[in-house]
Amino acid sequence: MACGLQPLLHAALPSRSSFLLAPGTLPLVPRGPTVSRHLSPPQPRALPDTAAAAAGLRDVLADAFLAYPPTWTSAAATNLAIFVAGSPLLLSGLSASGIAAAYILGTLTWRAFGSRGYLLVAAYFVVGTAVTKLKIKQKEALGVAEKRGGRRGPGSVIGSSAAGCVCALLSIYNVGGGAFAELWRLGFVASFCTKLGDTASSEIGKAYGRTTYLVTTFKIVPRGTEGAVSVEGTLAGIVAAMFLAGVGYSLGQVNVPQVVLCVLASQIANFGESLIGATLQDKEGFEWVS
């Protein structure tokens, strides 16, 4: 009986050598049954509804654009949206500080005369920038080009728009009542016709003028001389003033007699500016005249 159980015990029990551990090892402790933990995955964060946000922004801008009469808020919001959309064009014609000055002008224009007055100023800027860039390398070689590669700074923006800004402010605050409202609008259009005529005559004269005369003595002088005029530049100034006055007419800002008045006023003002430049600008104490 004992002999019969011995083989069974040897089969059931592990050999003695299996209890011997290798040096530096730990005994293995049998583990209990593993319990798997199923954690629920984290809930995804709700993404912002970009479509709804874009639609809301569009509605806000549409309300600002259509607000009539314009308010300061609607004018600033609309002008900002236009500046962002048109930033490549603005950067081609203005320095960073020039853009800041132009933003003030744009907001003031929209507040005073709405989208139609704004389009008039936009047309002035596009044409003025285009003629300034004409033959820019040639102008730079002659030393008569606008600084910064034709990009105008805040001084130029403010100087170009000063008269128009005055008319805009007078219109906003209804100075003189309804009887003067048309006068302020006419002055606004005429001021930009004058400035565009001056810019075109100067830039075209510097680029294409064959012979340049001093306006006071008709003595032949180099291109770019203050107070000098050329046939090509003078004709270009008249055409530019007529163009912008025509834009004002198409936008309902002026009527036909006022178009003629704008063109005549622009030429008289530009002749006066050339006269001042020829007689005073090089004089001691009058270096600020430009």
HELIX and SHEET records of a PDB file:
HELIX    1   1 ALA A    2  ALA A   12  1                                  11    
HELIX    2   2 ARG A   16  PHE A   19  5                                   4    
HELIX    3   3 THR A   50  LEU A   66  1                                  17    
HELIX    4   4 TRP A   72  ALA A   85  1                                  14    
HELIX    5   5 SER A   87  GLY A   93  1                                   7    
HELIX    6   6 ALA A   96  LYS A  133  1                                  38    
HELIX    7   7 ILE A  136  LEU A  142  1                                   7    
HELIX    8   8 ARG A  148  GLY A  150  5                                   3    
HELIX    9   9 PRO A  154  ILE A  172  1                                  19    
HELIX   10  10 GLY A  178  TYR A  208  1                                  31    
HELIX   11  11 VAL A  231  SER A  250  1                                  20    
HELIX   12  12 VAL A  256  LEU A  280  1                                  25    
SHEET    1   A 3 ILE A 220  VAL A 221  0                                        
SHEET    2   A 3 THR A 212  LEU A 214 -1                                        
SHEET    3   A 3 ALA A 228  VAL A 229 -1                                        
END                                                                             
